[in-house]
Amino acid sequence: MSAWSERWYPRIAGLAGGTIFFFLAHEFPVKAENAPNLFSAIISVAAISVGFLATASSILLSIEQKPIIVKLKEVGTYPKLIDYLFEAVGWSLALAVVSISCFLADLKSPDSWHRWLFAFWVGVIVGAGTSFFRVVHNFTKILRSAD
């Protein structure tokens, strides 16, 4: 994967996911009485993601002297890894905030702005998921690397 695509794919995937949802789902696909449970579950997942990513950052600090980390610093990719980590935290926090705002939508009486809100919410879900995947993928490569 090129450096450009690795950097931008969570944003592009989030935009694509939200756009596809906006044009294909003209109403929220979850029953109004079940939606609060979905939003609560997504908030929990987002909070767990933030905790996992905080743990990942502490792992990075603890293996700072490993040869692979030294090599990443030498070639200048360590700051990019840190950026990816904190971008994933940002996406996860944004997901929690947007999910909280979804509680404001009264799904029993649909309104025109609901479609925009839920398309944005889906976009943030996709962006958070892909940025989380990017961090996990990069950490897997680091942890599996030979000393």
C-alpha positions in Angstrom: 0.0 0.0 0.0 1.4 3.4 -0.9 2.0 6.0 1.8 -0.7 8.2 0.4 -3.4 5.5 0.4 -2.3 4.3 3.9 -2.7 7.9 5.2 -6.0 8.7 3.5 -8.0 5.5 3.3 -9.9 5.9 6.6 -11.1 9.3 5.6 -12.0 8.2 2.1 -13.7 5.0 3.4 -15.7 7.1 5.9 -16.8 9.6 3.3 -17.7 6.7 0.9 -19.6 4.9 3.6 -21.6 7.9 4.7 -22.4 8.9 1.1 -23.5 5.4 0.2 -25.7 5.3 3.3 -27.2 8.7 2.4 -28.2 7.7 -1.1 -29.3 4.1 -0.4 -31.0 4.3 3.0 -33.8 6.8 2.9 -34.7 5.9 6.4 -32.9 4.6 9.4 -32.8 0.8 9.0 -33.2 0.0 12.8 -36.6 0.1 14.5 -37.1 3.2 16.6 -37.5 1.2 19.9 -34.1 -0.6 19.2 -32.1 2.4 18.2 -31.1 3.6 21.7 -29.6 0.2 22.4 -27.6 0.4 19.2 -26.3 3.8 20.0 -25.4 2.8 23.5 -23.5 -0.3 22.2 -21.6 1.9 19.7 -20.7 4.3 22.4 -19.4 1.4 24.5 -17.3 0.1 21.5 -15.9 3.5 20.9 -14.9 3.9 24.6 -13.3 0.4 24.5 -11.4 1.4 21.3 -10.1 4.5 23.0 -8.9 2.4 25.9 -7.2 -0.1 23.6 -5.5 2.7 21.7 -4.2 4.2 24.9 -2.8 0.8 25.9 -1.2 0.6 22.4 0.5 3.9 23.0 1.9 2.8 26.3 3.2 -0.4 24.6 5.0 1.8 22.1 6.6 3.7 24.9 7.7 0.5 26.7 9.3 -0.9 23.5 11.0 2.3 22.6 14.5 0.7 22.7 13.6 -2.3 20.5 15.5 -2.4 17.3 12.4 -2.1 15.1 11.3 1.1 16.9 14.9 2.6 16.6 14.8 1.7 12.9 11.3 3.3 12.5 12.7 6.5 14.1 15.7 6.4 11.9 13.7 6.2 8.7 11.2 8.7 9.9 8.1 6.5 10.1 7.7 6.5 13.9 5.9 9.9 13.9 3.5 8.6 11.2 2.7 5.7 13.5 2.0 8.0 16.4 -0.1 10.2 14.1 -2.2 7.1 13.1 -2.6 6.1 16.7 -3.9 9.5 17.8 -6.0 9.9 14.6 -7.7 6.6 15.6 -8.3 8.0 19.1 -9.9 11.0 17.5 -12.1 9.0 15.3 -13.3 6.9 18.2 -14.0 9.9 20.3 -15.9 11.4 17.4 -17.9 8.2 17.1 -18.9 8.4 20.7 -19.9 12.1 20.4 -21.9 11.5 17.2 -23.6 8.5 18.7 -24.6 10.5 21.7 -26.1 13.1 19.3 -28.1 10.4 17.6 -30.1 10.1 20.8 -31.6 13.5 19.9 -33.3 12.1 16.8 -36.9 11.1 17.5 -37.1 8.1 15.2 -40.8 7.6 15.8 -41.4 10.8 13.9 -38.8 11.0 11.1 -37.5 14.4 10.1 -35.5 15.4 7.0 -32.3 16.1 9.1 -32.2 12.5 10.4 -31.0 11.2 7.1 -28.0 13.7 7.2 -27.2 12.8 10.8 -27.3 9.1 10.2 -25.3 9.3 7.0 -22.7 11.3 8.9 -22.8 8.7 11.8 -22.3 5.8 9.4 -19.3 7.7 7.8 -17.8 8.2 11.3 -18.3 4.5 12.1 -16.5 3.5 8.9 -13.7 6.0 9.5 -13.3 4.9 13.1 -13.2 1.2 12.1 -10.7 1.7 9.3 -8.4 3.9 11.3 -8.5 1.4 14.1 -7.7 -1.4 11.6 -4.8 0.7 10.3 -3.3 1.0 13.8 -3.8 -2.7 14.6 -2.3 -3.7 11.3 0.8 -1.6 11.8 1.2 -2.8 15.4 0.9 -6.4 14.2 3.8 -5.8 11.8 5.9 -4.2 14.5 5.2 -6.8 17.1 5.9 -9.7 14.7 9.1 -8.1 13.4 12.4 -9.8 14.3 14.6 -8.1 16.9 
